[in-house]
Amino acid sequence: MAPREVTVLFGDPERPDPTKRTGRYAAEDHATIRAAMAALATLPGYRMRFLLRHRGLPAAFLHNPPRFVLNLCDTGYRNQPEHELHVPALLEMLDIPYTGAPPAALALCFDKAAVRAIAAAHGIPVPEEHYLANPSSLPPLRYPALIKPNLADGSFGITRQALIHDEAAARAYLTYLADLMPGRAVLVQEFLSGAEYTVGLIGNPATGLTVLPVIETDFGALPGDLPAILPYEAKAVPDSPYWSDVRYRATDRGPAAQQQLTAAACLLFERLGCRDYARIDFRTDADGVIKLLEVNPNPAWAHDGKLAMMARMAGHSYAEMLTLILAAAEARLRAADRVPV
C-alpha cells in the first residue's frame, strides 16, 4: 500500500512574530518544530512534506494543492495570531482536507467573552467578568481580580502583574495593555484562587471523542512572591520561574469532579465547533466551584506541552499523539464521504 501523503504546515520561523519573547522565533521554538518533524518522520504509512515558509503560500496551494494538510500553524498566517483562521479558510476555499478546527471555531474561541457567554448559556459555571471596550473607564471592582485582553492567544498580554489587588494596580495594568495592544477590549475577571485543571480531547463526537487524563497545575514550587497563575512567562520565557517551577500532574480529584470537567469540555468542544483535538482549561473559585477559563481549539502540539503530557499519561508517545490527531481527521473526512489522503 502506497504511503499517504501529508503536507505539514507550521508557522514561519523566518518572519517576525509579535508574540515571541524576542519578536522572532527563539531557540526553544526551533527545537519544538524539530521535535515535531522528527516524530512525524517516524510515522509508518505516511510520507511527510514539511512547509515552514508562508511567502507565496496561497499561490503555491492554488497551483499544486496538497492532498491533505496537517495544520500545525497555530501562530497564524504570517505569524499573526488574529490570522490563525486564515489558514483553514484558505484550505476550505481550495477544497483541501486538513486537520483541526475550521475558521468559524478559531474565530469564535479567539473571543474569550463570547466563549464565556456560550458556556454560561449552557449552565457551565464561569467567572464574574467585566468587558471593557474602553479600558480607560474602570467600573467598581471586587479584588483580587485578573485582567487580560479579550482577543489574544498563548497568554499574550498576561503577566505576573495581571493579578491586581486595588484600583491603582488595575489602572496601571490597563495602561500597560493599552500600550501593548492598542484598541483591544479588555476583560476584568474574578480571580479564581483554587486548583486549575486541563482537559484534553482528541477525536470528534460523531466518530469517537477520546478524553485524555485530566491534569492539575501545581504551583507549589513557585517563589512565594509570585501569583499562582499561568502568565505569558510560563509558555515563552525559559529563564522564568513560571517556566521551570510550575508542575503538572494527574489530578487526584474524585470521579464526580472529573465527570463534571469532562462533560463540560465535551459539550463545549461540540458547541463551539472544535475538530480533531482541543484543550479546555478550568479553575476553582474560593468556594470550590469549578469554572471555565478558556477553550483552545488547535492547542499547542509541542512535545513538552500539556496535550502531549496528557497523552503520555494515557500511554501514548508524542509520535502516537500526532498519529491520533491525523487519524481523527481521517475518520471525520471518511464519515463525510471524503478521501482524506
N, C-alpha and C positions, 0 to 999 in steps of 0.2 A: 504494500500500500504506500502510495506516494506521501511524503510529509506534507502536512498542512502549512500553508504559507501565512505568516503573521507579520505585519508591519507594526513595530513597537514605537510609539511616538512619545517622546519626552519633552520637557521644557528645553529651552535653547541656552546652553551654557555660555555661548559666545555673546549673548545680548545682555544688557543691563537688566537687573531685577530689583525693583524698588523695595521688595520685602526681605531681601537678604541683608545680613548684618553689615556687609561692606558695599552694598549696592550691586554686587555681582555674585555669581556662584563662587562659593568658598570651597576649601579643600574637602570639608565633610559632604558638601553637595555633590562634588565629583565622585567621591567614594561611594555615595548612595547609588548613583547611576551605574557605576562599575559593578557593584554588587548585584544589582538587578539584571544587568546584561549577562553576567557570569551565570547566575541562577537560571535565567531563561534559556541560555545556550545549552543547558543540560537536559531540557525537557524532551523526552522521547516523542517522536511523531510530529514534530514541528520544525519548520525552517524559519528562523527569525531574521528579520531585517530591521535594523535599528536606525531611527531618524532622530537626530538631535539638533537640526537646524530648521528654523522657521522661514528663512528667506526663500521666497518663491514657492512656498508650500501649496497654496491654493492651485496655482497653475500646474505644479507637478502632479497633484492628485487628480486634476481635471484631465490631463493628457495621459496619465498612466495610473489609473486608480488601483489602490491595493485591494486585495481580495478580502482582507479582514484586518482591522486595526485594534491592537491592544493599546487603549488610550491611557497612558501614564502621564499625560501633560496636565498635571494638577497645578502648575504655576500660571496657566492661562496662555492664550495665544500671544506670542512675542513677550512672554513673561509679565503680562498684565493680569492681575487676579480677577478683575471685573470682566475680562475677556475669556475666562475659562470655558464659558458656554459656547464661545465661537468655534471651538474645535469640533465638538459633536454637531454643531449646526452646519459646519462645512461638510462633515461626513454625511449628514442627513441629506443635504441638497444634492450630493453626488451619489447617493444611494449606496454608500459604502458601509457595510456592517461593522460594528465596533463594540467594545466592552464599556460598561459603566453607564452612568446617568445620562439622560437626554438633556437638551438645552433647558427645557422648562424646569426640570428638577434642580439643576445647578443655579438657575436664576432665582428660583423661589427660596432655596436654602441659603443663598448668599444674604438674604434679607432676614436677619435674626428676629426682628419684631414680627414679621409675617409668620415665621415658623412658630413663634410663641403663641400667636393668636390662633393658629390652626390647632396646636396642641391643646390649648385651653378649651376650644370648642368641642374637642373630643373627650374632655374630662381628665386630661393628663395634668397633674399639678405643675404650675410654672411659677417662677419668682415674681414678686411685685416689681413693677417696672415703669419708668417714665421714658417716653420717647421725646427727645429734644431735637426738633427740626432746626431750631435756633439755639445753639448751645449757650449763647450769652444770656438767655433767660432761664434762671435756675428756680424750679419750684421748691416748695418746702420738702425736705427730705428727712428720712429716718436713717440714722447712722448706726453702724458702718454700712457703706454701700459700695458697689463696684461700678466703675464707669468704663465703657468700651464703645468702639464705633459700631454702628448698626450694620454697615456694609464693609466687611473685611474677612480675611481668612488667615489661618495659621497663627492666631493670637496676635496678629499685627495690630499695633495700637494699644496693647495691654502690657503695661509694665508693672513693676512692684508698687509703683505709686498709684496704680489704678484703684486699689482698695483705699477708700477715703473715710475719714472719721469726723470731719467737720466741714463747714461751708468754705473756709479758706482753702482747704485742700481740694475740695470739689472744683472751685473756680480755677485754681491753678492747673488742675488736670484737664479741664475743659479748654483752657487756653493752649495747653500742650497739644491736644488733639486737633484743635483748630489750625495750628501751625503745621502739624504733621499731615493732616488730611483735610485740607480746606473744603468747606461746603458739605461735608459729610454729617448726616444726622448721628446723634449720639444716644446711647442707652444708659440710663442710671438704674441699676438693678439692686434689689435686696441682696445683701451678701449672704450666701448660703454657707454657713460655717461648719457644716458637718462633713461626713465622708463623701468622696467623689467616686463615681462608678462609670465604667465604659462598657457598652455592649457592642460587639462586632457581629455583623451579619454577612454571609456570603450565599448567593443564590437569588431566587426570585419566588414570589408567592405561588405562581402558577406551576412552577416546575420543581419546587423544593427549596426552602429557605433554611439554611443552617445557622443556628445561634452558637457562636463561639463562647468559651468560658468567660464569664463576667470578671473584669479586673477592677481592683480598687487602688486608688492612688495613696501612697504612703509618704506623707510629708515629714515624718518623724526625724529624719536626719538633717533637715534644713536648719541653718542657724536660727536661733530664737528671734532675731530681729527682722526676719523676712516673713511676709504674709504667706499663709498656706494657700496659694493659688498657682495656676499654671500660666505664667506670662509668656511673652514672646521669647524671653531668655531660655525657657525650658525647651524650646524647639529649634533655636537658631544660634545660641551663644555657648560654644563648648566649654569656655572657661568660667561659666556661671555656676553657682551652687544649684540653681534650678535644673541645670543640665546633669550635673554629677550626683546630686544628693537626693533628688526625688526618685522614689522607687515605685514599682507596680507589682502587685501580687494578685493571685486569685482571691476573690472576695470570700470571706467566711460568713457573710450574711446568710440567713436561713432561706429555705425554699420559698416562703411567701414573698419576701422582698425580691428575690431573684425572679420569681414569676412576674411580679409587678414590673420590674425593669424590662424583661424580655417582651412581655405583652405590649408595653408602651412602645418599645423600639420597633417591633414588627408592625404595629399599627401605623406608626409614623413613616416607616420605610415605604409601605404601600400607598398611604395617603399622599405623600409628597412626591411620589413618582420615582423613587430611587430604583436603581437596577444593578444587579450582579454583586455589589458589595457596598457596605456603608458602615459608619461608626456613629453611635449615638451616645452622648455624654449626659450624665445626671449628677446632681449633688443634693445632699440632705441639708435641710434647714435646722435651726436651733431646736425645733420641736420634734425632729426626727422624720419629717415629711420629705420623701424623695421627690425632687422637682427636676424638670428638664433644663439642661444647659443649652445644648445645641445639637443639630443634626448635620452630619458630614457625609454627603454623597461623594463618591470618588475620594475617599480619605487617603491619608498618607500611606503609601505602599512600601515604604522603606524597610529594609531588612531589620532595623532596630526600632521600628515604630510600634505603636500599640496594636495595630491589626496583626502584624507578624508575631508579636508577643502572645496574643490570644490564640493565634493559630498553633503556635508551638505548644501551648498548654493543652490544646486539643490533640496533640500528637503529630502535627504537620510541620514539615520543614518549610523553610522560606520558599524553595522552589515548588513545593507541593501547594503552598498557599496561592502562588501565582497560577498554578495549574487549575486550582479550584475556581478562580475568577474567570479564567478562559473557558472552563467547562460550563460555568453558569451562563455565560453569554451564548455559548454554542447551543445549550439546551433551550434557552429562550428563543433564539433565532429559528431553531428547528420547529419549535411549537408554533411559530408564526409562519411556517412553510417557507422559510428562507434557508439557503445553504450558506452557513457561516464561513466556511473555508473550503 
